[in-house]
Amino acid sequence: MKMKEMLKNAIIDALNSHKLDEVVLRRYLQQIADEAEYNLWFFGHFHEDEVIEDVFIAMYDEIVVAN
C-alpha cells in the first residue's frame, strides 16, 4: 500500500475513532521531508513559537503572512 493511501486510511480511521495513527502520520511526513525541497518547514503541535536550525519553524501564537 502506498504511503499516501496509508495516510488517507489513517485519517479516515481517525475521524471515525477520534485518534490518528501517529506512526503512519510520522512516516508520511518523514517521507515528505526526505523527498521535498524546502527553505522553511512550518509546523505546530508543541504549543510554542520557536525557530529550530533556521529551517524548522514551530508555530503556536505567531501569525505568518505567506507571499
C-alpha angles and dihedrals in degrees: 000000000000119000093243091054091046091053092048090052091047091052092048090049090048092053089050096044101024091236127099120216097243095194092058092045093048092049091049093049091045090053090052091048091050096047104033127083112225141157097203132021115203120197142159136201101095098080094232140090111236141144114224120196090340090279109065116066119195109206128201116129097003121100119211122193112214118217 
